[in-house]
Amino acid sequence: MKTRKIPQRTCVACRATKPKRELIRVVRIPSGAVVVDRKGKVSGRGAYICPTLECFDQAVKSKKLEHALEVVLDSDIVDQLRQLVAKENISG
């Protein structure tokens, strides 16, 4: 019997490699909007972040998230994403 390979992804902030399901995927969808992809199925350019506010803040402050998504994030989007990451951190 074969063992299933677990997909690994790297956090854009801390560069830690973890199983895909343990990270939060942030996606720039084709319309240009930035959303959090909970299921990992949304089409678009994605970046992965650890489910901690420290990693999120580091990714935003160092502009690593903007670079990975190839988009400029305005403060409204950053605030919305921070709230979603905080919610994921509590429930995750």
PDB file of N, CA, C and O in Angstrom, chain B, residues numbered from 101:
ATOM      1  N   MET B 101       0.830  -1.176   0.000  1.00  0.00           N
ATOM      2  CA  MET B 101       0.000   0.000   0.000  1.00  0.00           C
ATOM      3  C   MET B 101       0.881   1.249   0.000  1.00  0.00           C
ATOM      4  O   MET B 101       1.833   1.353   0.774  1.00  0.00           O
ATOM      5  N   LYS B 102       0.549   2.189  -0.877  1.00  0.00           N
ATOM      6  CA  LYS B 102       1.338   3.414  -0.975  1.00  0.00           C
ATOM      7  C   LYS B 102       0.887   4.436   0.066  1.00  0.00           C
ATOM      8  O   LYS B 102      -0.297   4.548   0.383  1.00  0.00           O
ATOM      9  N   THR B 103       1.864   5.177   0.585  1.00  0.00           N
ATOM     10  CA  THR B 103       1.519   6.260   1.494  1.00  0.00           C
ATOM     11  C   THR B 103       1.319   7.523   0.665  1.00  0.00           C
ATOM     12  O   THR B 103       2.055   7.782  -0.287  1.00  0.00           O
ATOM     13  N   ARG B 104       0.319   8.297   1.039  1.00  0.00           N
ATOM     14  CA  ARG B 104       0.028   9.528   0.318  1.00  0.00           C
ATOM     15  C   ARG B 104       1.039  10.606   0.667  1.00  0.00           C
ATOM     16  O   ARG B 104       1.412  10.784   1.827  1.00  0.00           O
ATOM     17  N   LYS B 105       1.471  11.313  -0.352  1.00  0.00           N
ATOM     18  CA  LYS B 105       2.382  12.423  -0.145  1.00  0.00           C
ATOM     19  C   LYS B 105       1.578  13.639   0.308  1.00  0.00           C
ATOM     20  O   LYS B 105       0.574  13.991  -0.310  1.00  0.00           O
ATOM     21  N   ILE B 106       2.021  14.273   1.380  1.00  0.00           N
ATOM     22  CA  ILE B 106       1.337  15.452   1.907  1.00  0.00           C
ATOM     23  C   ILE B 106       1.953  16.689   1.256  1.00  0.00           C
ATOM     24  O   ILE B 106       3.159  16.910   1.366  1.00  0.00           O
ATOM     25  N   PRO B 107       1.124  17.509   0.569  1.00  0.00           N
ATOM     26  CA  PRO B 107       1.675  18.700  -0.086  1.00  0.00           C
ATOM     27  C   PRO B 107       2.264  19.679   0.930  1.00  0.00           C
ATOM     28  O   PRO B 107       1.648  19.967   1.956  1.00  0.00           O
ATOM     29  N   GLN B 108       3.437  20.175   0.641  1.00  0.00           N
ATOM     30  CA  GLN B 108       4.130  21.124   1.517  1.00  0.00           C
ATOM     31  C   GLN B 108       4.145  22.498   0.859  1.00  0.00           C
ATOM     32  O   GLN B 108       4.296  22.607  -0.358  1.00  0.00           O
ATOM     33  N   ARG B 109       3.987  23.552   1.669  1.00  0.00           N
ATOM     34  CA  ARG B 109       4.056  24.921   1.181  1.00  0.00           C
ATOM     35  C   ARG B 109       4.920  25.729   2.147  1.00  0.00           C
ATOM     36  O   ARG B 109       5.130  25.334   3.294  1.00  0.00           O
ATOM     37  N   THR B 110       5.417  26.869   1.661  1.00  0.00           N
ATOM     38  CA  THR B 110       6.301  27.717   2.455  1.00  0.00           C
ATOM     39  C   THR B 110       5.615  29.034   2.786  1.00  0.00           C
ATOM     40  O   THR B 110       5.030  29.675   1.913  1.00  0.00           O
ATOM     41  N   CYS B 111       5.687  29.430   4.034  1.00  0.00           N
ATOM     42  CA  CYS B 111       5.148  30.715   4.484  1.00  0.00           C
ATOM     43  C   CYS B 111       6.002  31.826   3.873  1.00  0.00           C
ATOM     44  O   CYS B 111       7.230  31.769   3.928  1.00  0.00           O
ATOM     45  N   VAL B 112       5.346  32.846   3.287  1.00  0.00           N
ATOM     46  CA  VAL B 112       6.097  33.934   2.661  1.00  0.00           C
ATOM     47  C   VAL B 112       6.826  34.797   3.683  1.00  0.00           C
ATOM     48  O   VAL B 112       7.805  35.460   3.341  1.00  0.00           O
ATOM     49  N   ALA B 113       6.366  34.798   4.931  1.00  0.00           N
ATOM     50  CA  ALA B 113       6.976  35.647   5.956  1.00  0.00           C
ATOM     51  C   ALA B 113       8.166  34.977   6.633  1.00  0.00           C
ATOM     52  O   ALA B 113       9.284  35.491   6.583  1.00  0.00           O
ATOM     53  N   CYS B 114       7.926  33.824   7.269  1.00  0.00           N
ATOM     54  CA  CYS B 114       8.982  33.187   8.068  1.00  0.00           C
ATOM     55  C   CYS B 114       9.742  32.107   7.307  1.00  0.00           C
ATOM     56  O   CYS B 114      10.735  31.576   7.806  1.00  0.00           O
ATOM     57  N   ARG B 115       9.282  31.782   6.105  1.00  0.00           N
ATOM     58  CA  ARG B 115       9.920  30.791   5.227  1.00  0.00           C
ATOM     59  C   ARG B 115       9.885  29.373   5.796  1.00  0.00           C
ATOM     60  O   ARG B 115      10.662  28.524   5.360  1.00  0.00           O
ATOM     61  N   ALA B 116       9.012  29.099   6.751  1.00  0.00           N
ATOM     62  CA  ALA B 116       8.868  27.755   7.316  1.00  0.00           C
ATOM     63  C   ALA B 116       8.059  26.904   6.337  1.00  0.00           C
ATOM     64  O   ALA B 116       7.062  27.366   5.783  1.00  0.00           O
ATOM     65  N   THR B 117       8.490  25.672   6.130  1.00  0.00           N
ATOM     66  CA  THR B 117       7.768  24.744   5.269  1.00  0.00           C
ATOM     67  C   THR B 117       6.876  23.878   6.139  1.00  0.00           C
ATOM     68  O   THR B 117       7.335  23.230   7.079  1.00  0.00           O
ATOM     69  N   LYS B 118       5.578  23.879   5.803  1.00  0.00           N
ATOM     70  CA  LYS B 118       4.590  23.138   6.577  1.00  0.00           C
ATOM     71  C   LYS B 118       3.610  22.476   5.624  1.00  0.00           C
ATOM     72  O   LYS B 118       3.548  22.832   4.447  1.00  0.00           O
ATOM     73  N   PRO B 119       2.839  21.509   6.128  1.00  0.00           N
ATOM     74  CA  PRO B 119       1.787  20.937   5.281  1.00  0.00           C
ATOM     75  C   PRO B 119       0.812  22.023   4.837  1.00  0.00           C
ATOM     76  O   PRO B 119       0.485  22.931   5.601  1.00  0.00           O
ATOM     77  N   LYS B 120       0.360  21.916   3.603  1.00  0.00           N
ATOM     78  CA  LYS B 120      -0.516  22.913   2.991  1.00  0.00           C
ATOM     79  C   LYS B 120      -1.726  23.255   3.855  1.00  0.00           C
ATOM     80  O   LYS B 120      -2.117  24.419   3.937  1.00  0.00           O
ATOM     81  N   ARG B 121      -2.315  22.263   4.492  1.00  0.00           N
ATOM     82  CA  ARG B 121      -3.528  22.476   5.282  1.00  0.00           C
ATOM     83  C   ARG B 121      -3.294  23.279   6.555  1.00  0.00           C
ATOM     84  O   ARG B 121      -4.247  23.800   7.135  1.00  0.00           O
ATOM     85  N   GLU B 122      -2.041  23.388   7.002  1.00  0.00           N
ATOM     86  CA  GLU B 122      -1.741  24.134   8.226  1.00  0.00           C
ATOM     87  C   GLU B 122      -1.541  25.626   7.963  1.00  0.00           C
ATOM     88  O   GLU B 122      -1.454  26.409   8.908  1.00  0.00           O
ATOM     89  N   LEU B 123      -1.466  26.028   6.699  1.00  0.00           N
ATOM     90  CA  LEU B 123      -1.220  27.420   6.346  1.00  0.00           C
ATOM     91  C   LEU B 123      -2.481  28.066   5.792  1.00  0.00           C
ATOM     92  O   LEU B 123      -3.408  27.376   5.365  1.00  0.00           O
ATOM     93  N   ILE B 124      -2.508  29.390   5.801  1.00  0.00           N
ATOM     94  CA  ILE B 124      -3.621  30.145   5.234  1.00  0.00           C
ATOM     95  C   ILE B 124      -3.206  30.616   3.850  1.00  0.00           C
ATOM     96  O   ILE B 124      -2.122  31.172   3.677  1.00  0.00           O
ATOM     97  N   ARG B 125      -4.075  30.393   2.858  1.00  0.00           N
ATOM     98  CA  ARG B 125      -3.786  30.813   1.497  1.00  0.00           C
ATOM     99  C   ARG B 125      -4.476  32.139   1.221  1.00  0.00           C
ATOM    100  O   ARG B 125      -5.686  32.274   1.406  1.00  0.00           O
ATOM    101  N   VAL B 126      -3.702  33.108   0.781  1.00  0.00           N
ATOM    102  CA  VAL B 126      -4.228  34.407   0.370  1.00  0.00           C
ATOM    103  C   VAL B 126      -4.089  34.460  -1.142  1.00  0.00           C
ATOM    104  O   VAL B 126      -3.024  34.155  -1.679  1.00  0.00           O
ATOM    105  N   VAL B 127      -5.168  34.848  -1.841  1.00  0.00           N
ATOM    106  CA  VAL B 127      -5.200  34.768  -3.300  1.00  0.00           C
ATOM    107  C   VAL B 127      -5.584  36.102  -3.927  1.00  0.00           C
ATOM    108  O   VAL B 127      -6.481  36.796  -3.447  1.00  0.00           O
ATOM    109  N   ARG B 128      -4.884  36.449  -5.014  1.00  0.00           N
ATOM    110  CA  ARG B 128      -5.322  37.551  -5.867  1.00  0.00           C
ATOM    111  C   ARG B 128      -6.093  36.913  -7.007  1.00  0.00           C
ATOM    112  O   ARG B 128      -5.517  36.253  -7.871  1.00  0.00           O
ATOM    113  N   ILE B 129      -7.410  37.119  -6.999  1.00  0.00           N
ATOM    114  CA  ILE B 129      -8.252  36.512  -8.029  1.00  0.00           C
ATOM    115  C   ILE B 129      -8.126  37.320  -9.320  1.00  0.00           C
ATOM    116  O   ILE B 129      -7.657  38.458  -9.290  1.00  0.00           O
ATOM    117  N   PRO B 130      -8.545  36.741 -10.464  1.00  0.00           N
ATOM    118  CA  PRO B 130      -8.363  37.426 -11.753  1.00  0.00           C
ATOM    119  C   PRO B 130      -8.925  38.847 -11.817  1.00  0.00           C
ATOM    120  O   PRO B 130      -8.423  39.660 -12.593  1.00  0.00           O
ATOM    121  N   SER B 131      -9.951  39.170 -11.026  1.00  0.00           N
ATOM    122  CA  SER B 131     -10.502  40.530 -11.037  1.00  0.00           C
ATOM    123  C   SER B 131      -9.579  41.523 -10.335  1.00  0.00           C
ATOM    124  O   SER B 131      -9.774  42.732 -10.457  1.00  0.00           O
ATOM    125  N   GLY B 132      -8.581  41.034  -9.605  1.00  0.00           N
ATOM    126  CA  GLY B 132      -7.635  41.902  -8.905  1.00  0.00           C
ATOM    127  C   GLY B 132      -7.882  41.987  -7.414  1.00  0.00           C
ATOM    128  O   GLY B 132      -7.047  42.523  -6.684  1.00  0.00           O
ATOM    129  N   ALA B 133      -9.009  41.471  -6.940  1.00  0.00           N
ATOM    130  CA  ALA B 133      -9.318  41.486  -5.512  1.00  0.00           C
ATOM    131  C   ALA B 133      -8.454  40.466  -4.778  1.00  0.00           C
ATOM    132  O   ALA B 133      -8.043  39.458  -5.354  1.00  0.00           O
ATOM    133  N   VAL B 134      -8.183  40.736  -3.504  1.00  0.00           N
ATOM    134  CA  VAL B 134      -7.397  39.826  -2.673  1.00  0.00           C
ATOM    135  C   VAL B 134      -8.330  39.205  -1.640  1.00  0.00           C
ATOM    136  O   VAL B 134      -9.020  39.916  -0.909  1.00  0.00           O
ATOM    137  N   VAL B 135      -8.345  37.861  -1.583  1.00  0.00           N
ATOM    138  CA  VAL B 135      -9.237  37.146  -0.673  1.00  0.00           C
ATOM    139  C   VAL B 135      -8.468  36.043   0.051  1.00  0.00           C
ATOM    140  O   VAL B 135      -7.392  35.628  -0.381  1.00  0.00           O
ATOM    141  N   VAL B 136      -9.044  35.576   1.167  1.00  0.00           N
ATOM    142  CA  VAL B 136      -8.499  34.419   1.878  1.00  0.00           C
ATOM    143  C   VAL B 136      -9.200  33.186   1.337  1.00  0.00           C
ATOM    144  O   VAL B 136     -10.429  33.140   1.280  1.00  0.00           O
ATOM    145  N   ASP B 137      -8.425  32.194   0.941  1.00  0.00           N
ATOM    146  CA  ASP B 137      -8.961  30.961   0.357  1.00  0.00           C
ATOM    147  C   ASP B 137      -8.882  29.858   1.411  1.00  0.00           C
ATOM    148  O   ASP B 137      -7.814  29.296   1.653  1.00  0.00           O
ATOM    149  N   ARG B 138     -10.012  29.556   2.029  1.00  0.00           N
ATOM    150  CA  ARG B 138     -10.031  28.548   3.098  1.00  0.00           C
ATOM    151  C   ARG B 138      -9.931  27.123   2.559  1.00  0.00           C
ATOM    152  O   ARG B 138      -9.360  26.255   3.220  1.00  0.00           O
ATOM    153  N   LYS B 139     -10.472  26.873   1.379  1.00  0.00           N
ATOM    154  CA  LYS B 139     -10.501  25.517   0.818  1.00  0.00           C
ATOM    155  C   LYS B 139      -9.285  25.184  -0.043  1.00  0.00           C
ATOM    156  O   LYS B 139      -9.007  24.010  -0.290  1.00  0.00           O
ATOM    157  N   GLY B 140      -8.561  26.196  -0.500  1.00  0.00           N
ATOM    158  CA  GLY B 140      -7.405  25.946  -1.354  1.00  0.00           C
ATOM    159  C   GLY B 140      -7.772  25.671  -2.796  1.00  0.00           C
ATOM    160  O   GLY B 140      -6.990  25.060  -3.524  1.00  0.00           O
ATOM    161  N   LYS B 141      -8.949  26.109  -3.225  1.00  0.00           N
ATOM    162  CA  LYS B 141      -9.431  25.803  -4.571  1.00  0.00           C
ATOM    163  C   LYS B 141      -9.642  27.028  -5.452  1.00  0.00           C
ATOM    164  O   LYS B 141      -9.856  26.887  -6.656  1.00  0.00           O
ATOM    165  N   VAL B 142      -9.585  28.234  -4.875  1.00  0.00           N
ATOM    166  CA  VAL B 142      -9.854  29.443  -5.637  1.00  0.00           C
ATOM    167  C   VAL B 142      -8.744  29.651  -6.665  1.00  0.00           C
ATOM    168  O   VAL B 142      -7.559  29.539  -6.350  1.00  0.00           O
ATOM    169  N   SER B 143      -9.151  29.958  -7.908  1.00  0.00           N
ATOM    170  CA  SER B 143      -8.137  30.175  -8.935  1.00  0.00           C
ATOM    171  C   SER B 143      -7.574  31.586  -8.804  1.00  0.00           C
ATOM    172  O   SER B 143      -8.294  32.530  -8.479  1.00  0.00           O
ATOM    173  N   GLY B 144      -6.303  31.707  -9.056  1.00  0.00           N
ATOM    174  CA  GLY B 144      -5.624  32.993  -8.966  1.00  0.00           C
ATOM    175  C   GLY B 144      -4.226  32.806  -8.409  1.00  0.00           C
ATOM    176  O   GLY B 144      -3.794  31.684  -8.143  1.00  0.00           O
ATOM    177  N   ARG B 145      -3.535  33.899  -8.237  1.00  0.00           N
ATOM    178  CA  ARG B 145      -2.168  33.863  -7.721  1.00  0.00           C
ATOM    179  C   ARG B 145      -2.210  33.806  -6.203  1.00  0.00           C
ATOM    180  O   ARG B 145      -2.778  34.692  -5.564  1.00  0.00           O
ATOM    181  N   GLY B 146      -1.622  32.785  -5.627  1.00  0.00           N
ATOM    182  CA  GLY B 146      -1.717  32.571  -4.194  1.00  0.00           C
ATOM    183  C   GLY B 146      -0.400  32.696  -3.461  1.00  0.00           C
ATOM    184  O   GLY B 146       0.679  32.571  -4.041  1.00  0.00           O
ATOM    185  N   ALA B 147      -0.519  32.945  -2.174  1.00  0.00           N
ATOM    186  CA  ALA B 147       0.624  32.974  -1.266  1.00  0.00           C
ATOM    187  C   ALA B 147       0.163  32.360   0.047  1.00  0.00           C
ATOM    188  O   ALA B 147      -1.001  32.491   0.424  1.00  0.00           O
ATOM    189  N   TYR B 148       1.066  31.698   0.734  1.00  0.00           N
ATOM    190  CA  TYR B 148       0.731  31.021   1.985  1.00  0.00           C
ATOM    191  C   TYR B 148       1.368  31.738   3.161  1.00  0.00           C
ATOM    192  O   TYR B 148       2.502  32.211   3.084  1.00  0.00           O
ATOM    193  N   ILE B 149       0.600  31.811   4.273  1.00  0.00           N
ATOM    194  CA  ILE B 149       1.073  32.449   5.498  1.00  0.00           C
ATOM    195  C   ILE B 149       0.720  31.548   6.673  1.00  0.00           C
ATOM    196  O   ILE B 149      -0.343  30.926   6.687  1.00  0.00           O
ATOM    197  N   CYS B 150       1.616  31.478   7.663  1.00  0.00           N
ATOM    198  CA  CYS B 150       1.300  30.762   8.897  1.00  0.00           C
ATOM    199  C   CYS B 150       0.089  31.434   9.546  1.00  0.00           C
ATOM    200  O   CYS B 150      -0.091  32.643   9.402  1.00  0.00           O
ATOM    201  N   PRO B 151      -0.739  30.673  10.256  1.00  0.00           N
ATOM    202  CA  PRO B 151      -1.951  31.256  10.849  1.00  0.00           C
ATOM    203  C   PRO B 151      -1.675  32.042  12.133  1.00  0.00           C
ATOM    204  O   PRO B 151      -2.355  31.860  13.143  1.00  0.00           O
ATOM    205  N   THR B 152      -0.672  32.914  12.080  1.00  0.00           N
ATOM    206  CA  THR B 152      -0.351  33.755  13.231  1.00  0.00           C
ATOM    207  C   THR B 152      -0.309  35.213  12.785  1.00  0.00           C
ATOM    208  O   THR B 152       0.040  35.518  11.645  1.00  0.00           O
ATOM    209  N   LEU B 153      -0.666  36.095  13.691  1.00  0.00           N
ATOM    210  CA  LEU B 153      -0.613  37.521  13.365  1.00  0.00           C
ATOM    211  C   LEU B 153       0.831  37.996  13.193  1.00  0.00           C
ATOM    212  O   LEU B 153       1.084  38.946  12.453  1.00  0.00           O
ATOM    213  N   GLU B 154       1.776  37.343  13.871  1.00  0.00           N
ATOM    214  CA  GLU B 154       3.181  37.723  13.732  1.00  0.00           C
ATOM    215  C   GLU B 154       3.640  37.537  12.291  1.00  0.00           C
ATOM    216  O   GLU B 154       4.259  38.430  11.712  1.00  0.00           O
ATOM    217  N   CYS B 155       3.336  36.374  11.709  1.00  0.00           N
ATOM    218  CA  CYS B 155       3.737  36.115  10.325  1.00  0.00           C
ATOM    219  C   CYS B 155       2.995  37.043   9.368  1.00  0.00           C
ATOM    220  O   CYS B 155       3.580  37.549   8.411  1.00  0.00           O
ATOM    221  N   PHE B 156       1.704  37.265   9.627  1.00  0.00           N
ATOM    222  CA  PHE B 156       0.935  38.154   8.763  1.00  0.00           C
ATOM    223  C   PHE B 156       1.520  39.562   8.790  1.00  0.00           C
ATOM    224  O   PHE B 156       1.733  40.166   7.739  1.00  0.00           O
ATOM    225  N   ASP B 157       1.778  40.086   9.985  1.00  0.00           N
ATOM    226  CA  ASP B 157       2.324  41.439  10.100  1.00  0.00           C
ATOM    227  C   ASP B 157       3.696  41.548   9.454  1.00  0.00           C
ATOM    228  O   ASP B 157       4.014  42.555   8.823  1.00  0.00           O
ATOM    229  N   GLN B 158       4.505  40.511   9.614  1.00  0.00           N
ATOM    230  CA  GLN B 158       5.834  40.503   8.996  1.00  0.00           C
ATOM    231  C   GLN B 158       5.717  40.496   7.472  1.00  0.00           C
ATOM    232  O   GLN B 158       6.461  41.196   6.785  1.00  0.00           O
ATOM    233  N   ALA B 159       4.785  39.706   6.950  1.00  0.00           N
ATOM    234  CA  ALA B 159       4.593  39.622   5.493  1.00  0.00           C
ATOM    235  C   ALA B 159       4.111  40.946   4.923  1.00  0.00           C
ATOM    236  O   ALA B 159       4.513  41.328   3.823  1.00  0.00           O
ATOM    237  N   VAL B 160       3.256  41.652   5.655  1.00  0.00           N
ATOM    238  CA  VAL B 160       2.749  42.942   5.190  1.00  0.00           C
ATOM    239  C   VAL B 160       3.821  44.019   5.318  1.00  0.00           C
ATOM    240  O   VAL B 160       4.040  44.799   4.391  1.00  0.00           O
ATOM    241  N   LYS B 161       4.489  44.060   6.477  1.00  0.00           N
ATOM    242  CA  LYS B 161       5.482  45.099   6.738  1.00  0.00           C
ATOM    243  C   LYS B 161       6.657  45.027   5.764  1.00  0.00           C
ATOM    244  O   LYS B 161       7.139  46.055   5.287  1.00  0.00           O
ATOM    245  N   SER B 162       7.110  43.816   5.473  1.00  0.00           N
ATOM    246  CA  SER B 162       8.252  43.648   4.575  1.00  0.00           C
ATOM    247  C   SER B 162       7.830  43.600   3.104  1.00  0.00           C
ATOM    248  O   SER B 162       8.667  43.445   2.215  1.00  0.00           O
ATOM    249  N   LYS B 163       6.519  43.734   2.858  1.00  0.00           N
ATOM    250  CA  LYS B 163       5.933  43.720   1.519  1.00  0.00           C
ATOM    251  C   LYS B 163       6.129  42.386   0.789  1.00  0.00           C
ATOM    252  O   LYS B 163       6.023  42.323  -0.436  1.00  0.00           O
ATOM    253  N   LYS B 164       6.412  41.333   1.541  1.00  0.00           N
ATOM    254  CA  LYS B 164       6.557  40.013   0.931  1.00  0.00           C
ATOM    255  C   LYS B 164       5.234  39.512   0.377  1.00  0.00           C
ATOM    256  O   LYS B 164       5.212  38.829  -0.647  1.00  0.00           O
ATOM    257  N   LEU B 165       4.128  39.843   1.040  1.00  0.00           N
ATOM    258  CA  LEU B 165       2.810  39.439   0.564  1.00  0.00           C
ATOM    259  C   LEU B 165       2.479  40.153  -0.742  1.00  0.00           C
ATOM    260  O   LEU B 165       1.977  39.533  -1.679  1.00  0.00           O
ATOM    261  N   GLU B 166       2.759  41.452  -0.808  1.00  0.00           N
ATOM    262  CA  GLU B 166       2.530  42.210  -2.041  1.00  0.00           C
ATOM    263  C   GLU B 166       3.365  41.649  -3.181  1.00  0.00           C
ATOM    264  O   GLU B 166       2.883  41.509  -4.305  1.00  0.00           O
ATOM    265  N   HIS B 167       4.614  41.330  -2.888  1.00  0.00           N
ATOM    266  CA  HIS B 167       5.507  40.789  -3.912  1.00  0.00           C
ATOM    267  C   HIS B 167       5.012  39.432  -4.418  1.00  0.00           C
ATOM    268  O   HIS B 167       5.015  39.175  -5.621  1.00  0.00           O
ATOM    269  N   ALA B 168       4.591  38.576  -3.502  1.00  0.00           N
ATOM    270  CA  ALA B 168       4.135  37.236  -3.881  1.00  0.00           C
ATOM    271  C   ALA B 168       2.841  37.290  -4.702  1.00  0.00           C
ATOM    272  O   ALA B 168       2.653  36.505  -5.631  1.00  0.00           O
ATOM    273  N   LEU B 169       1.959  38.222  -4.349  1.00  0.00           N
ATOM    274  CA  LEU B 169       0.676  38.330  -5.055  1.00  0.00           C
ATOM    275  C   LEU B 169       0.741  39.266  -6.255  1.00  0.00           C
ATOM    276  O   LEU B 169      -0.201  39.341  -7.044  1.00  0.00           O
ATOM    277  N   GLU B 170       1.859  39.982  -6.390  1.00  0.00           N
ATOM    278  CA  GLU B 170       2.045  40.945  -7.478  1.00  0.00           C
ATOM    279  C   GLU B 170       0.927  41.979  -7.508  1.00  0.00           C
ATOM    280  O   GLU B 170       0.338  42.243  -8.555  1.00  0.00           O
ATOM    281  N   VAL B 171       0.642  42.564  -6.338  1.00  0.00           N
ATOM    282  CA  VAL B 171      -0.405  43.566  -6.209  1.00  0.00           C
ATOM    283  C   VAL B 171      -0.037  44.507  -5.061  1.00  0.00           C
ATOM    284  O   VAL B 171       0.661  44.112  -4.127  1.00  0.00           O
ATOM    285  N   VAL B 172      -0.510  45.753  -5.137  1.00  0.00           N
ATOM    286  CA  VAL B 172      -0.319  46.697  -4.035  1.00  0.00           C
ATOM    287  C   VAL B 172      -1.535  46.591  -3.125  1.00  0.00           C
ATOM    288  O   VAL B 172      -2.669  46.754  -3.573  1.00  0.00           O
ATOM    289  N   LEU B 173      -1.294  46.317  -1.846  1.00  0.00           N
ATOM    290  CA  LEU B 173      -2.382  46.162  -0.880  1.00  0.00           C
ATOM    291  C   LEU B 173      -2.664  47.500  -0.212  1.00  0.00           C
ATOM    292  O   LEU B 173      -1.759  48.128   0.339  1.00  0.00           O
ATOM    293  N   ASP B 174      -3.927  47.937  -0.262  1.00  0.00           N
ATOM    294  CA  ASP B 174      -4.275  49.151   0.464  1.00  0.00           C
ATOM    295  C   ASP B 174      -4.622  48.800   1.907  1.00  0.00           C
ATOM    296  O   ASP B 174      -4.803  47.628   2.239  1.00  0.00           O
ATOM    297  N   SER B 175      -4.714  49.815   2.761  1.00  0.00           N
ATOM    298  CA  SER B 175      -4.887  49.572   4.194  1.00  0.00           C
ATOM    299  C   SER B 175      -6.211  48.883   4.515  1.00  0.00           C
ATOM    300  O   SER B 175      -6.282  48.116   5.475  1.00  0.00           O
ATOM    301  N   ASP B 176      -7.265  49.140   3.732  1.00  0.00           N
ATOM    302  CA  ASP B 176      -8.558  48.479   3.973  1.00  0.00           C
ATOM    303  C   ASP B 176      -8.435  46.968   3.800  1.00  0.00           C
ATOM    304  O   ASP B 176      -8.929  46.198   4.624  1.00  0.00           O
ATOM    305  N   ILE B 177      -7.779  46.554   2.732  1.00  0.00           N
ATOM    306  CA  ILE B 177      -7.606  45.120   2.465  1.00  0.00           C
ATOM    307  C   ILE B 177      -6.731  44.493   3.543  1.00  0.00           C
ATOM    308  O   ILE B 177      -7.014  43.391   4.014  1.00  0.00           O
ATOM    309  N   VAL B 178      -5.677  45.187   3.931  1.00  0.00           N
ATOM    310  CA  VAL B 178      -4.784  44.669   4.973  1.00  0.00           C
ATOM    311  C   VAL B 178      -5.551  44.473   6.278  1.00  0.00           C
ATOM    312  O   VAL B 178      -5.375  43.458   6.952  1.00  0.00           O
ATOM    313  N   ASP B 179      -6.405  45.441   6.641  1.00  0.00           N
ATOM    314  CA  ASP B 179      -7.197  45.322   7.874  1.00  0.00           C
ATOM    315  C   ASP B 179      -8.168  44.146   7.802  1.00  0.00           C
ATOM    316  O   ASP B 179      -8.320  43.404   8.773  1.00  0.00           O
ATOM    317  N   GLN B 180      -8.826  43.975   6.651  1.00  0.00           N
ATOM    318  CA  GLN B 180      -9.754  42.846   6.476  1.00  0.00           C
ATOM    319  C   GLN B 180      -9.015  41.520   6.578  1.00  0.00           C
ATOM    320  O   GLN B 180      -9.483  40.591   7.236  1.00  0.00           O
ATOM    321  N   LEU B 181      -7.860  41.432   5.926  1.00  0.00           N
ATOM    322  CA  LEU B 181      -7.073  40.196   5.968  1.00  0.00           C
ATOM    323  C   LEU B 181      -6.574  39.916   7.387  1.00  0.00           C
ATOM    324  O   LEU B 181      -6.555  38.763   7.819  1.00  0.00           O
ATOM    325  N   ARG B 182      -6.169  40.968   8.119  1.00  0.00           N
ATOM    326  CA  ARG B 182      -5.689  40.789   9.493  1.00  0.00           C
ATOM    327  C   ARG B 182      -6.806  40.211  10.366  1.00  0.00           C
ATOM    328  O   ARG B 182      -6.561  39.320  11.179  1.00  0.00           O
ATOM    329  N   GLN B 183      -8.028  40.716  10.197  1.00  0.00           N
ATOM    330  CA  GLN B 183      -9.159  40.195  10.967  1.00  0.00           C
ATOM    331  C   GLN B 183      -9.420  38.730  10.632  1.00  0.00           C
ATOM    332  O   GLN B 183      -9.699  37.931  11.526  1.00  0.00           O
ATOM    333  N   LEU B 184      -9.333  38.372   9.350  1.00  0.00           N
ATOM    334  CA  LEU B 184      -9.560  36.984   8.956  1.00  0.00           C
ATOM    335  C   LEU B 184      -8.470  36.064   9.489  1.00  0.00           C
ATOM    336  O   LEU B 184      -8.758  34.948   9.923  1.00  0.00           O
ATOM    337  N   VAL B 185      -7.222  36.520   9.462  1.00  0.00           N
ATOM    338  CA  VAL B 185      -6.117  35.723  10.000  1.00  0.00           C
ATOM    339  C   VAL B 185      -6.285  35.552  11.499  1.00  0.00           C
ATOM    340  O   VAL B 185      -6.044  34.468  12.030  1.00  0.00           O
ATOM    341  N   ALA B 186      -6.696  36.609  12.188  1.00  0.00           N
ATOM    342  CA  ALA B 186      -6.931  36.514  13.638  1.00  0.00           C
ATOM    343  C   ALA B 186      -8.043  35.515  13.928  1.00  0.00           C
ATOM    344  O   ALA B 186      -7.953  34.734  14.875  1.00  0.00           O
ATOM    345  N   LYS B 187      -9.084  35.542  13.117  1.00  0.00           N
ATOM    346  CA  LYS B 187     -10.207  34.596  13.293  1.00  0.00           C
ATOM    347  C   LYS B 187      -9.747  33.169  13.029  1.00  0.00           C
ATOM    348  O   LYS B 187     -10.122  32.256  13.766  1.00  0.00           O
ATOM    349  N   GLU B 188      -8.942  32.960  11.993  1.00  0.00           N
ATOM    350  CA  GLU B 188      -8.405  31.627  11.675  1.00  0.00           C
ATOM    351  C   GLU B 188      -7.516  31.138  12.810  1.00  0.00           C
ATOM    352  O   GLU B 188      -7.536  29.958  13.157  1.00  0.00           O
ATOM    353  N   ASN B 189      -6.742  32.041  13.382  1.00  0.00           N
ATOM    354  CA  ASN B 189      -5.820  31.700  14.467  1.00  0.00           C
ATOM    355  C   ASN B 189      -6.596  31.222  15.692  1.00  0.00           C
ATOM    356  O   ASN B 189      -6.168  30.292  16.375  1.00  0.00           O
ATOM    357  N   ILE B 190      -7.725  31.850  15.966  1.00  0.00           N
ATOM    358  CA  ILE B 190      -8.547  31.461  17.116  1.00  0.00           C
ATOM    359  C   ILE B 190      -9.218  30.121  16.874  1.00  0.00           C
ATOM    360  O   ILE B 190      -9.204  29.247  17.742  1.00  0.00           O
ATOM    361  N   SER B 191      -9.815  29.956  15.678  1.00  0.00           N
ATOM    362  CA  SER B 191     -10.554  28.726  15.396  1.00  0.00           C
ATOM    363  C   SER B 191      -9.656  27.602  14.920  1.00  0.00           C
ATOM    364  O   SER B 191     -10.025  26.432  15.018  1.00  0.00           O
ATOM    365  N   GLY B 192      -8.463  27.944  14.400  1.00  0.00           N
ATOM    366  CA  GLY B 192      -7.589  26.942  13.806  1.00  0.00           C
ATOM    367  C   GLY B 192      -6.838  26.194  14.814  1.00  0.00           C
ATOM    368  O   GLY B 192      -6.054  25.310  14.469  1.00  0.00           O
TER     369      GLY B 192
END
